[in-house]
């Protein structure tokens, strides 16, 4: 995680390789469409890249923090997806 905080792209790739299936499963669980999952995953991993220093400072392991971030991110996308559907029906 220290290398990711320093902006090391290879370290980001290693973390992504280790956690992409878990984060994908979380997003898929919360979101209805493949497009929504893809959008959420892009946003999640961009957030992780941009906020690595903050994530590294949180209590718990970096991996558990990334998984928790994925859960929150997917829930947020699910709420916005639901609101968008409701407003298009109204």
Secondary structure, DSSP 8 states (H G I E B T S, - for coil): -HHHHTT-HHHHHHHHHHHHHHHHHHHHHH-SSHHHHHHHHHHHHHHHHHTHHHHHHSSS-HHHHHHHHHHHHHHHHHHHHHHHHHHHH-
